[in-house]
Amino acid sequence: MKLVRYLNNSKEGFGVYEDGVIHVVDDLFNPRRTGVVLSSDEVSLLAPCMPSKIICGGLNYKDHAAEMKMPLPHEPIIFMKPATAVLEPGGVIRYPSISRQLEYEAELALVIGKKARHVSVEDAPGYILGYTCFNDVTARDLQKMDGQWTRAKSFDTFAPFGPWIETEIDPGNVIVEAYLNGERKQSSSTANMVFSAYTLLSFVSQVMTLLPGDVIATGTPPGIGPMKAGDEIEVRISGIGSLTNKVAY
């Protein structure tokens, strides 16, 4: 099931996307169909939820760690992006005037379905609403300059995700790819992750309470690289779909 958040005649709503149409539901987390059906050209898709926080995993692919010539972490490395960084599918990633090195990072993200605190790895699947495509946009030069990640990861538009939340995939073995202007730059399987989606959820929940709609991005495969104004960046994940955004000043 593909859960969407949309805008129709300036009104926000939720639905299930099927065969090119949207079946309107009354709630994202308990999606009961209302009987109303909208065609795709009647709506514009928004980010599929509005998280209170976005937690990201760093250095979480074995092949990416090898590419970076860095040892594998002993426990998850996490950082946060603010909710103000959220960007809708098709939205424009804004290149900050103070940066000279903007980069893409294609990632699988999970969306929390119910309040989660001190969750075990075994129980983690029951707290996940579904999965979506995520781009951890990063001002790499600022990251290197600062020696930590907050500024480089937190600009407005630096958290595109969508186009929907897919509820029916196995996060343990999907292909995560990035295409820059149609050329494939990243490709790996989540089977190469150091810490699984379930492990990440459990780990984060020991630190902070996760609320419905919160997003956990699970790290990026090898092949990260620069984007420039005018570029189009696409994140593709098997079993979910495609998230495309353009870059502009």
N, C-alpha and C positions, 0 to 999 in steps of 0.2 A: 504494500500500500504506500502510495506517494502522497504525503501530507504537504499542502501548500498554504502559504499566507499570501493574500492578494489584495489589490486595490481595484474596486469597481465603482465607477461614478463617485470617486472621492471617499468611498466607504471601505474600510478594511474588513476582511473576512477570512475564513479558513475553509479548506476544502480537500477533497481527495481527487487527485489527477488521474484520469483513466482515459485512454484512447482519444486524447486531444481535447477532452472536455473536463470541467471541474464540477464535481458533485459537492455542493455546499454542505458543510457540517457546522454544528453549533459550538463546538469546542475542539481545540487542537489536541487536547490530552484525553478526550473521551469522544472520538469523532463519530457522532450519530448523524446520519444523513437527514437533511431537511426536506428533500424532494426537489429542491431548486438546482438546476443545472445551468452552468455558464460555459459559453465557448471560450476558447483560449484568447480570441481577439477582443473579447469583452473585458479582459482583466490585464493588469500588469503585475508580475510576480514581485513580491517583496522578499527580503530575507525570511526564511520559513518560520522563524521565531525571534523574539527579542530577549536575549539572555540578560540576566542580572550581572553575569560575568562570563568571561571566556578564559579558559585555562588551556595552555598549550604545553605539549611535551617537546623537549629538545633532545637532539642526538639519539633518536629512538629507532633508527634503522641500522642494522649491522653494516650494510653496504655503504650507507652514507658516512658512518664513522670511519670505515676503511678509506673512503674517498678523502676525508678530512684529516686522515692519519692521527686519529684520536682514539684513546682507549674507550671501550664500552663502559657506560656508567653502571655503578653497582645498584643504584636505585633511580627511579625516574627523576629527571631534571624538569622542573615545571616553572612556568612564568605566566603572567596574565596580560590580557589585552582588555581595555575598557569597552563597555557596551557602545560607547560613542564611535568606536571604530567600525561597527557593522556596516556592510555595504550589500545592497541587493544584487541579485543576478542581473547582468547587463549594465550595472552601474559603473561609473567612471572612478578608477583609482587615481587619486590626485597626487602628483609628484611634488613633494615638499620643496620649497625654494631653498631650504638650508641643506638639502641632501644632494649628493652627486652619484649615488650608487643605490638605486632602488632594485630590489630583487624579489622574485616569486618563490614560493615554497608550497607545492601541491601537497595536500594532506586529506586524510580521512578524518572526519569529526563525528563525534557522537553527541546526541542531544538527550539531556536528562528528562525523564518522564514523570518522576515523582521525587519528593524531598528525600535526600540521601545523606546519611551521616553514619560513619563507622560501618561501612558496607564491606562484607567479605568479597573476595574474588569470585567465589562460587555463587553468591547472590547478586552479583553485579548485573547480569543480563536483565533481571527483573526491574531494574531502575532505568533502563535505556528505552527511550521512546523510539529512536531510530538513528539513522546515519545520513550524513550529507557530505558534499564536496566543500573544501575549505582552502583558502589561499592565505597563508601566513605572510603577508606582505611585510617586507623588512627594509629599512634604510640601513644598509650594511655598513656604510662608512660611519654613521653615527653610533652604531652598535660597537664598532671597533674603537671609536674615539671615547665613548663613555665607559667602556669596560663592563657594562651591564646592559640590560636589554629593554628597559621600560620605554625610553624615548623612541628608540628605533622601531619598536613594534606597535606603537600606540596612536599614531596619527589617525585622524578621521579618514575613513575609507580603507583602512589597512586590515580589515577583517571581512572580506567578501565570503559569503557562503550560500549554499543552495544548489540547485534551484528548488529542491524539496527535501523532505525528510523521508528516507526510504526505511520502512519498518521491517523488511523481510530479507535482509542479507546476513551472511556469516562474516563478521569482521575479521576473521582469522586468516582469510586467503582471498583478498580482492586486489586487483591491479590498480595502482595509483599512478597517474601520468600527468605531465604538464606539457602543453603545446604552446610555443611562442610564435605567433604569426603563422600557425599551421605546422610548424616544425617541432617534432617531438624532442623534448629536452630532459624529461624525467620519466622513469618507468621502473617500478618495482612492485613486489607483492607485499601485502601486510604480513605475510608469513615471515618476512625478514625483520619484523619489528623486534626490538629488544624486550619491550614490555607490551603485552597485549592491551587491547582496549579495556578489557575487564580489569586487568591489573592497574591500569592508570586510573580508572574510576575509583577503585578501592583505595588506592594510595591517596588520591586527592581528597576523598571523603574522610580520611583520618585527620586531615588538616583543616578543612572548611566544610560547612554545610552546603550541599549542592541543591539548587532549587529547580523546579520544573522550567524547562527552556534553557537552562545553562548549557554551555557548549564546551566540550573537551576536544581539542585538536590533538591528534596522536603522533605528530612528527612527520618529517618529510624525507623522501628517498634521495638518493644521489642525483646530481645534475642541476642543483640550484644555480641561478645565474641572473644577470641584469636585465632590466626592462627600461625602455625609454618612452618618452611621450610619443603617442601615435601607435604604439604596439597594442596587440591584442593577446591576452593571456587566457588560456583555457585549462581548467582542471577537469580531467576525466577519471571517473572511478567506475570499474565494472560493477554492474548490478545497481548502480545509482543513476549515473548520467553525466551531464556536462555543465560546468559553471564557466561562463565566459565574461570577461570584463576588459575594458579598454583603459589605457593609461593616458593621462593628459595633465598639463600644468594647471 
